[in-house]
């Protein structure tokens, strides 16, 4: 007898909840009359966002769910994000870029053996570093929404974005919105969730569904608490467990607007600097084993250049890790309820996107195949957590900074075996596309190239020198990059100028 999945209940709002609802509802919009999607959250008060960076995947996601890009900029005080600039991660006086546009020749040849200095790889193989340094937009004034020669993501106010998604889900995608606090969870004899008991304004009520999506944040109300799925710590590899976040106004409304996230290494962590059109979102991520809250506040004050007295400092404590299973029975965790490592490289929203898309595309047509869907989803998520851990650890372990925090990251015991294996291969040649061809890949070989080479790691290309005899082709690509760089520097508008013109048109 068929047991078709006809109802989904999402617990928790915010970016994770409403983005999940939007992705699932948009994918199944043609059968909205047969699939009821409900989101329940404890409060109708808008989320307070501090400014958040995203990954280029969000560009396609918001277009797919039907959002207007200009409206995102108007509503969420958004700016373009063209990559990350990492300052003082190797020494106390250096920087490198992880741009979102792949190197010229990517997929055909690695430019690294042919650059003058390995640290200049991003500059010689790609034009986007120069575009970012000049503070330019990723597209011409004549280009429309979602277009641009430079690949990009967004900087946006996460609270405003969640509110925008909420309105879109309710008004355009048919998602039901319920206000209520989860007080209890009823399980069936087989361990599946049967229904939730909720309370609102003293009144009790119940909600049942075929599939439950846990977007309750760090509390993990369903997957962690009700179903008892174990939390797996990742602190052996990634030490950070604390963050301070503040909103910093610009000195004037015409102040330059950074078109990339600026991540600056500190004595025991790093600061993020995210440019929104109306303010900067600035924060300090650190490890409480190496730095006190008071010392972190001093670092933040020094970076901002003003006391924190009149700024609303948001303190965040988190555990680096993830649930042993992200999907159990008829419950799947998306967002912080499933895991979190740290803000580096904006993996949080990206994971919401890929997880919600998996649910949307693989929604069981029948309850009898839940176990298969669960197994495959968990396999992919396990792989993603491993890859994220490896990629983020790479940012730390190649440092030459002398502080105890940074040196601890170079300890062999704190480096994942999978990353050690990659580095053993990359000792003789750099990351290539075939290293990253899994269906669950999040970061391409280009991302590893930018970080690896940017931090000064140079493979022993000479050990297989006969493979690198394409100097003429490399010279042509470098020349092409120089020409494109100059053309873009002369033709692209400034970041703020473009946004102001676009929103006024």
C-alpha positions as CSV (number, residue, x, y, z in Angstrom):
1,X,0.0,0.0,0.0
2,X,1.4,3.4,-1.0
3,X,2.3,5.8,1.7
4,X,3.0,8.9,-0.3
5,X,4.8,11.8,1.5
6,X,2.2,14.6,1.4
7,X,3.3,16.9,4.3
8,X,6.5,18.4,5.5
9,X,6.9,20.3,8.8
10,X,10.0,22.6,9.2
11,X,10.8,23.5,12.8
12,X,12.6,26.8,13.1
13,X,12.7,30.0,11.0
14,X,15.7,32.1,10.3
15,X,17.8,31.7,7.2
16,X,18.0,27.9,7.4
17,X,14.3,27.4,7.9
18,X,13.0,29.8,5.3
19,X,15.6,29.0,2.7
20,X,14.9,25.3,3.1
21,X,11.2,26.0,2.8
22,X,11.7,28.1,-0.3
23,X,14.0,25.5,-2.1
24,X,11.7,22.6,-1.4
25,X,8.5,24.5,-2.2
26,X,9.9,26.0,-5.4
27,X,11.0,22.6,-6.6
28,X,7.6,21.1,-6.0
29,X,5.5,24.2,-7.0
30,X,3.7,22.2,-9.7
31,X,2.2,19.8,-7.1
32,X,1.6,22.4,-4.3
33,X,-1.9,21.0,-3.9
34,X,-0.6,17.6,-3.0
35,X,2.4,18.6,-0.8
36,X,1.7,20.7,2.2
37,X,4.7,22.5,3.6
38,X,4.5,24.2,7.0
39,X,7.1,26.1,9.0
40,X,6.7,26.5,12.7
41,X,8.8,29.0,14.7
42,X,8.7,30.2,18.2
43,X,8.4,33.9,17.4
44,X,7.3,36.2,14.7
45,X,10.1,38.7,15.7
46,X,12.6,39.2,12.8
47,X,16.0,37.7,13.1
48,X,18.8,40.1,14.0
49,X,21.5,39.7,11.4
50,X,25.1,40.9,11.8
51,X,26.1,40.7,8.1
52,X,26.8,37.4,6.5
53,X,28.9,36.2,3.6
54,X,27.7,33.6,1.1
55,X,29.0,31.3,-1.6
56,X,28.3,31.7,-5.4
57,X,25.8,28.8,-5.2
58,X,23.3,31.2,-3.6
59,X,23.2,33.2,-6.8
60,X,21.6,30.3,-8.7
61,X,19.5,29.3,-5.7
62,X,17.7,32.7,-5.2
63,X,17.1,32.8,-9.0
64,X,15.6,29.3,-8.9
65,X,13.2,30.1,-6.1
66,X,12.1,33.2,-7.9
67,X,13.6,36.2,-6.0
68,X,14.4,39.4,-7.8
69,X,18.1,40.2,-7.4
70,X,17.6,43.9,-7.2
71,X,15.1,43.4,-4.4
72,X,17.7,41.4,-2.5
73,X,20.0,44.4,-2.7
74,X,17.3,46.8,-1.7
75,X,15.9,44.8,1.1
76,X,19.0,43.2,2.6
77,X,21.5,46.1,2.2
78,X,23.5,43.6,0.0
79,X,26.8,44.0,-1.7
80,X,28.6,41.7,-4.1
81,X,31.1,39.3,-2.8
82,X,33.8,38.3,-5.3
83,X,35.9,36.2,-2.9
84,X,38.0,36.4,0.2
85,X,41.1,38.4,1.0
86,X,43.2,36.7,3.7
87,X,45.5,39.1,5.5
88,X,48.3,38.0,7.9
89,X,47.5,34.3,7.8
90,X,51.0,33.3,6.8
91,X,53.1,36.0,8.6
92,X,52.3,39.4,10.1
93,X,52.6,41.2,6.8
94,X,51.1,39.3,3.9
95,X,47.8,38.7,2.0
96,X,46.4,36.5,-0.6
97,X,43.1,36.1,-2.4
98,X,40.7,33.3,-2.9
99,X,38.6,34.8,-5.8
100,X,35.4,33.1,-7.0
101,X,36.4,33.2,-10.7
102,X,38.6,30.2,-11.7
103,X,42.1,30.6,-13.1
104,X,42.6,31.0,-16.8
105,X,43.2,27.6,-18.4
106,X,41.5,25.9,-15.5
107,X,40.8,22.2,-16.3
108,X,43.4,22.2,-19.1
109,X,46.5,23.2,-17.3
110,X,47.7,24.4,-13.9
111,X,49.3,27.8,-14.2
112,X,51.3,27.4,-10.9
113,X,54.5,25.9,-12.5
114,X,54.7,28.9,-14.7
115,X,54.2,31.9,-12.4
116,X,57.1,34.0,-11.2
117,X,56.3,33.5,-7.5
118,X,53.9,30.9,-6.2
119,X,52.3,33.5,-3.9
120,X,51.3,35.6,-6.9
121,X,49.3,32.7,-8.5
122,X,45.9,34.4,-8.1
123,X,47.2,37.6,-9.6
124,X,48.9,36.1,-12.6
125,X,46.2,33.5,-13.4
126,X,43.1,35.5,-12.8
127,X,41.9,39.1,-13.1
128,X,39.5,39.1,-10.1
129,X,42.2,39.9,-7.5
130,X,42.9,43.2,-9.3
131,X,39.1,43.9,-9.5
132,X,38.7,43.4,-5.8
133,X,41.7,45.5,-4.9
134,X,40.3,48.3,-7.0
135,X,36.9,48.0,-5.3
136,X,35.0,47.4,-8.5
137,X,31.7,45.7,-9.2
138,X,31.7,42.3,-10.9
139,X,29.7,43.5,-14.0
140,X,29.1,46.5,-16.3
141,X,26.3,48.9,-15.8
142,X,24.7,47.6,-19.0
143,X,24.6,44.0,-17.7
144,X,21.4,42.8,-16.0
145,X,20.5,40.8,-12.9
146,X,22.5,37.6,-12.2
147,X,25.0,38.4,-15.0
148,X,28.7,39.4,-14.8
149,X,32.1,38.5,-16.1
150,X,33.3,38.0,-12.5
151,X,31.8,35.1,-10.5
152,X,30.2,36.4,-7.3
153,X,28.1,35.7,-4.2
154,X,26.6,38.2,-1.8
155,X,27.2,40.0,1.4
156,X,23.8,40.6,3.1
157,X,22.0,41.2,6.3
158,X,21.0,37.7,7.3
159,X,18.0,38.8,9.4
160,X,16.6,40.9,6.5
161,X,17.2,38.0,4.1
162,X,15.3,35.6,6.3
163,X,12.4,38.0,6.5
164,X,12.4,38.4,2.7
165,X,12.4,34.6,2.3
166,X,9.6,34.3,4.8
167,X,7.4,36.8,2.8
168,X,8.3,35.0,-0.5
169,X,7.4,31.6,0.9
170,X,4.1,32.7,2.3
171,X,3.0,34.9,-0.5
172,X,4.4,33.2,-3.6
173,X,5.2,29.5,-2.7
174,X,2.3,28.5,-0.6
175,X,4.2,27.7,2.6
176,X,2.0,27.8,5.8
177,X,3.4,29.7,8.7
178,X,2.7,28.7,12.3
179,X,3.8,30.5,15.5
180,X,4.4,28.1,18.4
181,X,7.0,26.7,20.8
182,X,7.8,23.0,20.7
183,X,7.1,21.6,24.1
184,X,7.2,17.8,23.3
185,X,7.7,15.3,20.6
186,X,5.7,12.1,20.1
187,X,7.5,9.2,18.6
188,X,6.0,6.1,16.9
189,X,6.9,2.6,17.9
190,X,9.4,2.5,15.0
191,X,11.2,5.6,16.2
192,X,9.7,7.9,13.5
193,X,8.3,11.2,14.7
194,X,4.5,11.2,14.8
195,X,3.7,14.8,15.9
196,X,4.8,17.8,17.8
197,X,3.1,19.3,20.8
198,X,3.3,23.1,20.7
199,X,2.2,26.1,22.8
200,X,1.4,29.6,21.8
201,X,-0.1,32.3,24.2
202,X,-1.0,29.6,26.7
203,X,-2.8,27.5,24.1
204,X,-1.7,24.0,23.3
205,X,-2.0,22.3,19.9
206,X,-0.4,19.6,17.8
207,X,1.1,19.3,14.4
208,X,1.8,16.1,12.5
209,X,3.7,15.5,9.2
210,X,5.3,12.8,7.1
211,X,8.7,14.4,7.0
212,X,10.2,16.7,9.7
213,X,13.0,19.2,8.9
214,X,14.9,20.3,12.0
215,X,16.1,23.9,11.5
216,X,16.1,24.7,15.3
217,X,19.7,25.8,15.4
218,X,22.3,24.6,17.9
219,X,19.5,23.2,20.1
220,X,18.7,20.5,17.5
221,X,15.3,20.0,19.1
222,X,14.3,17.1,16.9
223,X,17.4,15.3,15.6
224,X,19.6,15.9,18.7
225,X,17.1,16.0,21.6
226,X,14.1,13.9,20.5
227,X,15.9,11.3,18.4
228,X,19.1,11.4,20.4
229,X,21.6,11.5,17.5
230,X,25.1,12.0,18.8
231,X,27.1,15.1,18.3
232,X,30.6,14.5,16.9
233,X,33.2,17.0,17.9
234,X,35.5,18.5,15.3
235,X,37.6,20.5,17.8
236,X,40.7,18.2,17.3
237,X,41.1,19.9,13.9
238,X,39.4,23.2,14.2
239,X,39.9,25.0,17.5
240,X,37.6,28.0,17.3
241,X,34.6,28.0,19.6
242,X,33.8,31.7,20.2
243,X,33.0,34.8,18.2
244,X,32.2,38.5,18.8
245,X,30.1,40.3,16.2
246,X,29.3,44.0,15.9
247,X,27.7,46.4,13.4
248,X,30.0,49.3,12.5
249,X,28.5,52.3,10.6
250,X,30.4,53.9,7.7
251,X,31.8,57.4,8.3
252,X,29.7,58.7,5.4
253,X,27.3,57.2,3.0
254,X,29.7,57.4,0.1
255,X,32.5,55.4,1.9
256,X,34.2,52.8,-0.3
257,X,32.4,49.4,-0.2
258,X,34.6,46.3,-0.2
259,X,33.5,43.7,-2.8
260,X,35.1,40.8,-0.9
261,X,35.2,39.4,2.6
262,X,38.4,40.5,4.5
263,X,39.6,37.9,6.9
264,X,42.5,39.1,9.0
265,X,44.6,36.8,11.2
266,X,44.9,37.8,14.8
267,X,47.1,36.3,17.6
268,X,44.6,33.5,18.4
269,X,41.9,33.6,15.6
270,X,40.8,36.0,12.9
271,X,38.5,38.9,12.2
272,X,35.9,39.0,9.5
273,X,35.0,42.3,7.8
274,X,31.9,42.2,5.6
275,X,30.7,45.3,3.7
276,X,27.0,45.9,3.4
277,X,25.7,49.1,1.8
278,X,24.6,50.6,5.1
279,X,27.3,49.3,7.5
280,X,30.1,46.8,8.0
281,X,29.6,43.5,9.8
282,X,32.8,42.9,11.7
283,X,33.5,40.0,14.0
284,X,36.3,38.1,15.8
285,X,36.4,34.3,15.7
286,X,38.8,32.7,18.3
287,X,39.5,29.8,20.5
288,X,38.8,30.2,24.2
289,X,41.7,27.8,24.9
290,X,44.1,30.5,23.6
291,X,42.3,33.8,24.1
292,X,39.9,35.2,26.7
293,X,36.8,37.2,25.8
294,X,38.4,40.3,27.2
295,X,41.5,39.9,25.0
296,X,39.2,39.2,22.0
297,X,37.4,42.5,22.7
298,X,40.8,44.3,22.7
299,X,41.7,42.7,19.4
300,X,38.3,43.8,18.0
301,X,38.7,47.3,19.3
302,X,42.1,47.6,17.7
303,X,40.9,46.3,14.4
304,X,37.9,48.7,14.3
305,X,39.9,51.6,15.6
306,X,37.3,52.6,18.2
307,X,36.0,51.5,21.6
308,X,33.2,48.9,21.7
309,X,31.4,50.9,24.3
310,X,28.7,52.3,22.0
311,X,28.5,49.2,19.8
312,X,26.2,46.3,20.5
313,X,28.6,43.4,20.8
314,X,27.0,40.0,20.1
315,X,28.8,37.1,21.8
316,X,28.4,33.7,20.2
317,X,29.6,30.4,21.7
318,X,29.6,27.3,19.5
319,X,31.0,23.8,19.3
320,X,32.8,22.7,16.2
321,X,31.2,19.5,15.0
322,X,28.2,17.8,13.5
323,X,25.6,15.1,14.2
324,X,26.5,11.5,13.6
325,X,23.6,11.3,11.3
326,X,22.0,14.3,9.6
327,X,18.9,12.2,8.6
328,X,17.3,9.7,10.9
329,X,14.0,8.0,10.1
330,X,11.6,10.8,9.0
331,X,13.7,13.7,10.4
332,X,16.4,15.6,8.6
333,X,18.5,18.4,10.2
334,X,19.5,21.4,8.0
335,X,21.6,24.2,9.2
336,X,23.1,24.5,12.7
337,X,21.0,21.7,14.0
338,X,23.0,19.3,11.8
339,X,26.4,20.9,12.5
340,X,28.7,23.9,12.3
341,X,32.4,24.3,12.2
342,X,33.2,28.0,12.0
343,X,32.4,31.0,9.8
344,X,35.5,30.7,7.6
345,X,34.6,30.4,3.8
346,X,30.9,30.9,4.4
347,X,29.9,27.2,4.6
348,X,26.8,27.6,6.7
349,X,24.4,28.9,4.2
350,X,26.0,26.9,1.4
351,X,25.3,23.7,3.4
352,X,21.6,24.8,3.9
353,X,21.4,25.2,0.1
354,X,22.8,21.8,-0.8
355,X,20.9,19.9,2.0
356,X,17.6,21.5,1.2
357,X,18.2,20.9,-2.5
358,X,18.8,17.2,-1.8
359,X,15.6,16.9,0.2
360,X,13.7,18.7,-2.6
361,X,15.2,16.5,-5.4
362,X,15.0,13.2,-3.5
363,X,11.8,13.7,-1.5
364,X,10.7,10.1,-1.0
365,X,7.7,9.3,-3.2
366,X,6.7,6.7,-0.6
367,X,7.5,6.3,3.1
368,X,8.9,2.8,2.4
369,X,12.0,4.2,0.9
370,X,12.9,6.6,3.7
371,X,15.7,4.3,4.8
372,X,17.4,4.5,1.4
373,X,17.1,8.2,1.2
374,X,18.5,8.5,4.7
375,X,21.5,6.3,3.9
376,X,22.4,8.2,0.8
377,X,22.0,11.7,2.4
378,X,24.1,10.7,5.4
379,X,26.9,9.4,3.1
380,X,27.0,12.7,1.3
381,X,26.9,14.8,4.4
382,X,29.7,12.7,6.0
383,X,31.8,13.4,2.9
384,X,31.0,17.1,3.0
385,X,32.0,17.5,6.6
386,X,35.3,15.8,5.9
387,X,35.9,18.0,2.9
388,X,35.0,21.2,4.7
389,X,37.2,20.2,7.6
390,X,40.1,19.5,5.2
391,X,39.7,22.8,3.3
392,X,39.4,25.0,6.4
393,X,42.3,23.3,8.1
394,X,44.4,24.0,5.0
395,X,44.0,27.7,5.8
396,X,45.6,27.3,9.2
397,X,48.2,24.5,8.9
398,X,50.4,26.3,6.4
399,X,51.0,29.3,8.6
400,X,54.4,30.6,9.6
401,X,53.1,32.7,12.5
402,X,54.8,32.0,15.8
403,X,51.9,32.4,18.2
404,X,50.8,29.2,20.2
405,X,47.4,29.2,18.5
406,X,48.8,29.1,15.0
407,X,51.6,26.7,15.8
408,X,49.1,24.3,17.3
409,X,47.4,24.2,13.9
410,X,50.6,22.9,12.4
411,X,50.8,19.9,14.7
412,X,50.6,16.6,12.8
413,X,48.2,15.2,15.3
414,X,45.7,17.9,14.5
415,X,45.7,17.4,10.7
416,X,43.0,15.0,9.3
417,X,44.4,11.9,7.6
418,X,42.5,12.7,4.4
419,X,44.2,16.0,4.2
420,X,47.6,14.4,4.8
421,X,46.9,12.1,1.9
422,X,46.1,15.1,-0.4
423,X,49.2,16.9,0.7
424,X,51.3,13.9,0.0
425,X,50.1,14.0,-3.6
426,X,50.3,17.8,-3.9
427,X,53.9,17.7,-2.8
428,X,54.7,16.9,-6.4
429,X,51.8,18.5,-8.3
430,X,49.0,20.8,-7.4
431,X,45.3,20.1,-6.9
432,X,43.5,19.2,-10.1
433,X,39.9,18.8,-11.1
434,X,40.0,15.0,-10.9
435,X,40.8,15.2,-7.2
436,X,37.4,16.7,-6.6
437,X,34.8,14.9,-8.7
438,X,32.5,13.6,-6.0
439,X,28.8,14.3,-6.3
440,X,29.0,16.0,-2.9
441,X,31.9,18.3,-3.6
442,X,31.6,21.8,-2.2
443,X,34.9,23.4,-3.1
444,X,36.5,22.9,-6.5
445,X,40.2,22.3,-7.2
446,X,40.5,26.0,-8.0
447,X,39.7,26.9,-4.4
448,X,42.4,24.6,-3.1
449,X,44.9,26.1,-5.6
450,X,44.2,29.6,-4.5
451,X,44.7,28.8,-0.8
452,X,47.6,26.4,-1.2
453,X,49.6,28.6,-3.5
454,X,48.5,31.8,-1.8
455,X,50.0,30.6,1.4
456,X,53.3,29.9,-0.3
457,X,53.0,26.1,-0.7
458,X,54.9,25.2,-3.9
459,X,54.8,21.6,-5.2
460,X,58.0,20.0,-6.4
461,X,57.0,20.4,-10.1
462,X,60.6,19.7,-11.2
463,X,60.3,16.1,-10.0
464,X,58.0,15.5,-13.1
465,X,59.3,18.4,-15.2
466,X,58.5,16.7,-18.4
467,X,54.8,17.3,-17.7
468,X,55.3,21.0,-17.6
469,X,56.5,21.9,-21.0
470,X,53.7,24.3,-21.9
471,X,55.6,27.6,-21.2
472,X,54.3,29.2,-24.5
473,X,50.7,28.4,-23.7
474,X,51.2,29.7,-20.1
475,X,52.8,32.9,-21.4
476,X,49.8,33.4,-23.7
477,X,47.4,32.9,-20.8
478,X,49.3,35.3,-18.6
479,X,49.3,37.9,-21.4
480,X,45.6,37.4,-21.9
481,X,45.0,37.9,-18.2
482,X,47.0,41.1,-18.2
483,X,44.9,42.4,-21.1
484,X,41.7,41.4,-19.5
485,X,42.7,42.9,-16.1
486,X,43.5,46.3,-17.7
487,X,40.2,46.2,-19.6
488,X,38.2,45.5,-16.5
489,X,40.0,48.1,-14.4
490,X,39.1,50.7,-17.0
491,X,35.6,49.6,-17.7
492,X,34.0,48.3,-14.5
493,X,32.3,50.8,-12.2
494,X,33.1,51.1,-8.5
495,X,31.2,48.7,-6.3
496,X,29.1,51.4,-4.5
497,X,28.7,53.4,-7.7
498,X,27.2,50.4,-9.5
499,X,24.8,49.5,-6.8
500,X,23.6,53.1,-6.3
501,X,23.0,53.4,-10.1
502,X,21.3,50.0,-10.4
503,X,18.9,50.5,-7.5
504,X,18.0,54.0,-8.7
505,X,17.2,52.7,-12.2
